[in-house]
Amino acid sequence: MDIEEFRKAGYKAIDDICDYYHTLEERPVVSQVEPGYLAKQMPDHPPLEGEKIEDITKDFQRLILPGMTHWQHPSFFAYYPQIASFESILGDLYAGALSNPGFNWACSPASTELEAIVMDWSAKLLGLDERFHTASGIGGGVLQTTASDAALLAAVVSRTRYTKLHPGVPMEKLVIYGTTQTHSLGAKAALILGVHFRALEVTMEDTFSLRGETFSKALKEDKEKGLHPYLMIATVGTTSSGAVDNIQEIGNILEEHPSIWLHVDAAWAGIGFALPEYRDVGHLDSINKYAHSFCTNFHKWGLTSFDCSAFWVKDRTLLTDALDVTPEFLRTRHGDTGMVIDYRNWHLSLGRKFRSMKLWFVLRGFGVSGFQSHLRKAEYSPRIWKCR
């Protein structure tokens, strides 16, 4: 494909996307195909010669769309909202055209610097404390794939911090806390790291919120057994029940256990902090006071296409202490002097997508008022929070 063929195919792709959204309500929400449907209609080997783009896009319509569950459909109510705005789709298109691995500032300065800017914009939009801002020079934000990756990152970094504070503690003695409502991300992080995960029981009487008394009792029990709790994953908006853990009571207890890290997973509900009237019920003041890290997903309620998970920490040096591996081929003049952020040391992988581009398009395209208006128009918005 040459550039003019690409131009023609690109126009057609935009038309196809517009037609898809225009007819979305007419489609079944859930795919009607049976397992294995696609392999029956595909060859078992790649084509020997290149095919026409027109034939490929026809097969997209004929083979792929029938096998999709349409998360953008107005009648899709499973799991959580997954709202991809046109602004986000265009941002993703531009980012794809500028394909670069983004693992350090030198790879493409704009991708690093734009991420720092939009993460601070987002922190201000949500009301996060200045200690979470990259501009503070102390904390900062970094875009992840999902809240599960963010939780794993928190588990890795907090483990390094804890074992430095308590050298010689065997890995099998370490414990991550969540609740019986916590997303499976907590248990999976523990599984990957080879540590324990303890799900603390929460009750309907407390609207499935973790209370300080339950947390304190578990700490006492585990420490008497010789175990070492090192990470508490609290949730604002659990997937199964929308529960909000009592961050204030958890934080009060953690003041007596300063080596335990508090990570707040607000994967879908955290976007609601963009509305000041809902910050109290989400315990935002307590998050700002006690949390070491905070995560929410813009690819859920935040008008941004998958994936775009925002993760903030109050102390960025804890990320680099745990994750900085710099062989000679990754060294740069700016990195060596500490003048720039190398985001490869702020997450688990080396290379990374230019996710900040689509978030930039969303935040500029909607503005704070448009973003808030989108949340307030959501019919479920009052129900989410007023049921607390």
Long-range contacts (C-beta under 8 A, 24 or more apart in sequence): 1-53, 5-53, 9-53, 9-57, 12-57, 13-57, 16-57, 16-60, 16-61, 17-89, 20-65, 21-72, 24-70, 24-72, 24-73, 24-74, 25-73, 25-74, 25-75, 27-70, 27-73, 28-70, 29-69, 29-70, 29-73, 29-75, 29-76, 30-69, 31-66, 31-67, 31-68, 31-69, 32-66, 33-66, 33-67, 37-66, 37-67, 38-63, 38-67, 79-239, 80-239, 80-267, 80-268, 80-300, 80-301, 81-268, 81-300, 81-301, 81-378, 82-299, 82-300, 82-306, 83-300, 83-301, 83-302, 83-303, 83-374, 84-299, 84-303, 84-304, 84-305, 84-306, 85-303, 85-304, 85-305, 85-362, 85-365, 85-366, 87-303, 87-358, 87-361, 87-362, 87-364, 87-365, 87-366, 88-303, 88-304, 88-305, 88-358, 88-359, 88-361, 88-362, 89-305, 89-358, 90-358, 90-361, 91-357, 91-358, 91-359, 91-360, 91-361, 91-362, 92-305, 92-357, 92-358, 94-357, 94-361, 95-353, 95-354, 95-355, 95-357, 95-358, 98-354, 98-357, 99-354, 100-354, 101-350, 101-351, 101-352, 102-343, 102-351, 102-352, 102-353, 102-354, 103-330, 103-342, 103-343, 103-344, 103-350, 103-351, 103-352, 104-330, 104-332, 104-335, 104-340, 104-342, 104-343, 104-344, 105-332, 105-334, 105-335, 105-340, 105-341, 105-342, 106-332, 106-334, 106-335, 108-354, 109-340, 111-354, 111-356, 111-357, 112-340, 112-341, 112-342, 112-343, 114-356, 114-357, 114-360, 115-142, 115-143, 115-343, 115-355, 115-356, 116-140, 116-141, 116-341, 117-356, 117-360, 118-356, 118-359, 118-360, 118-363, 119-143, 119-310, 119-312, 119-356, 121-363, 122-298, 122-310, 122-359, 122-363, 123-312, 125-274, 125-363, 125-368, 125-371, 126-270, 126-271, 126-273, 126-274, 126-284, 126-296, 127-273, 127-276, 127-279, 127-284, 127-288, 128-273, 128-287, 128-288, 128-294, 128-312, 129-288, 129-289, 129-314, 131-288, 131-314, 132-288, 132-294, 132-312, 132-313, 132-314, 134-316, 134-341, 138-314, 138-315, 138-316, 139-312, 139-313, 139-314, 139-315, 139-316, 140-312, 140-313, 140-316, 140-341, 140-346, 141-310, 141-311, 141-312, 141-313, 142-311, 142-312, 142-319, 142-343, 142-346, 142-347, 143-308, 143-309, 143-310, 143-311, 143-352, 143-355, 143-356, 143-359, 144-295, 144-307, 144-309, 144-310, 144-311, 144-347, 145-307, 145-309, 146-297, 146-307, 146-309, 147-183, 147-185, 147-265, 147-267, 147-295, 147-296, 147-297, 147-309, 148-183, 148-184, 148-185, 148-188, 148-189, 149-309, 149-347, 149-348, 150-265, 150-293, 150-295, 150-309, 150-311, 151-183, 151-185, 151-186, 151-189, 151-233, 151-263, 151-265, 151-295, 152-185, 152-188, 152-189, 152-192, 152-193, 152-348, 153-311, 153-319, 153-347, 153-348, 154-189, 154-231, 154-233, 154-261, 154-263, 154-292, 154-293, 154-295, 154-311, 155-189, 155-190, 155-192, 155-193, 155-195, 155-231, 155-263, 156-193, 156-322, 156-323, 156-348, 157-261, 157-293, 157-313, 157-318, 157-319, 157-321, 157-322, 157-323, 158-230, 158-231, 158-261, 158-263, 158-292, 159-193, 159-195, 159-230, 159-231, 159-322, 160-318, 160-321, 160-322, 161-259, 161-261, 161-318, 161-321, 161-322, 162-228, 162-230, 162-231, 162-259, 162-260, 162-261, 164-321, 165-259, 166-228, 166-259, 169-228, 171-195, 172-196, 173-226, 173-227, 173-228, 174-227, 174-228, 174-229, 174-230, 175-222, 175-227, 175-228, 175-229, 175-230, 176-229, 176-230, 176-231, 176-232, 176-233, 177-215, 177-218, 177-229, 177-231, 177-232, 177-233, 178-232, 178-233, 178-235, 179-208, 179-210, 179-235, 179-238, 179-243, 179-245, 180-208, 181-208, 181-235, 181-238, 181-240, 181-241, 181-243, 182-233, 182-235, 182-238, 182-265, 183-235, 183-238, 183-239, 183-265, 183-267, 185-233, 185-265, 186-233, 195-230, 196-227, 198-222, 198-229, 202-243, 207-241, 207-243, 207-244, 207-387, 207-388, 208-238, 208-241, 208-243, 209-243, 209-244, 209-245, 209-246, 210-234, 210-245, 210-246, 210-250, 211-246, 211-249, 212-246, 212-249, 212-250, 212-252, 212-253, 213-249, 215-249, 215-250, 215-253, 216-253, 219-253, 219-257, 229-257, 229-260, 230-259, 230-260, 230-261, 231-260, 231-261, 231-263, 232-260, 232-261, 232-262, 232-263, 233-263, 233-264, 233-265, 234-262, 234-263, 234-264, 234-265, 234-291, 235-264, 235-265, 235-266, 236-264, 236-265, 236-266, 236-269, 236-270, 236-282, 236-283, 236-287, 237-266, 237-267, 237-268, 237-269, 237-270, 237-272, 237-282, 237-384, 239-267, 239-268, 242-269, 242-384, 242-387, 244-269, 244-281, 244-282, 244-283, 244-388, 245-283, 246-283, 247-283, 247-286, 247-287, 247-290, 247-291, 248-283, 248-286, 248-290, 250-290, 251-286, 251-289, 251-290, 251-291, 254-290, 255-290, 261-292, 261-293, 262-290, 262-291, 262-292, 262-293, 263-291, 263-292, 263-293, 263-294, 263-295, 264-291, 264-293, 264-294, 264-295, 265-295, 266-294, 266-295, 266-296, 267-295, 267-296, 267-297, 267-300, 267-309, 268-296, 268-297, 268-300, 268-301, 269-296, 269-301, 269-384, 270-294, 270-295, 270-296, 270-297, 271-296, 271-297, 271-298, 271-300, 271-301, 271-302, 271-375, 272-301, 272-375, 272-381, 272-384, 272-385, 274-368, 274-371, 274-372, 274-375, 275-372, 275-375, 275-376, 275-381, 278-385, 281-385, 281-388, 282-385, 292-318, 298-359, 298-362, 301-375, 301-378, 302-362, 302-371, 303-362, 303-366, 303-371, 303-374, 304-358, 304-359, 304-362, 305-358, 307-355, 308-355, 308-358, 308-359, 311-347, 316-346, 319-345, 319-346, 320-345, 320-346, 323-347, 323-348
